[in-house]
Amino acid sequence: MDPSRFDPLIQIAETRVEEAAGAYAQVNGQLALHENRLGDLRRFASEYHGIPNGGTSAVQLVNRRAFAARVDDVARQQALHVDHARRAAEKQREALVEARREAEALRRLAAVRRAEANRRIERRSQSELDDLAVRGFIARHREDP
């Protein structure tokens, strides 16, 4: 098999690696965004819970607790988004690793095939040289009685 036939396959594999790397970068960006939002929400909730309740009416206290509960709910939802984004990033990382592995396997296979082709060419050349040497030897011995 002609080793150059692997070149288009290797190019396709390398394109897949680039696409997987781009997708991985994108989901990592989303993960970072979700993690930052979660951190902001948790800081806000912590600060809000730390505000003293002194001097507030019963209605204000109920409103504060309802708002604090809502902030906690939003933080829990954001934590779910972070978990989802982490799973997506891990899945995309695995796809990137697999794409790299496939591309490397194709490159190694092509290198093996090229080495085999070179050995065949060298053997053929050596055989031709050996044949010429034998013919020359026979021709010289025929001339020398």
C-alpha angles and dihedrals in degrees: 000000000000107000091214088068086076093061096083090045091050090049091052091048091050090050089053090051091052091048092048090049090051092049090047091052090050095051090044088055090051090048091052090049092051092046091051091050091049091050090050092049093049092049091048092048091048092050092045092050088050095059109106118247096215118131097017127127124238091257092051090048091052090048091049092050092047091049092047090050090050092050089050090050091051090049090052091050090049089051087056089052089051091051091049091048090049091053091048091049092049091048091050091046089054090050090051092049090049092048090051091048092051093047091049091048090053091048091050092047091050090049091051091049091048091050090049091049091049091050090050090050091048092048091048091049091047091048090051091049091048090049091051091049092051092048091049091049092049092046092051092049092050090054092050108066 
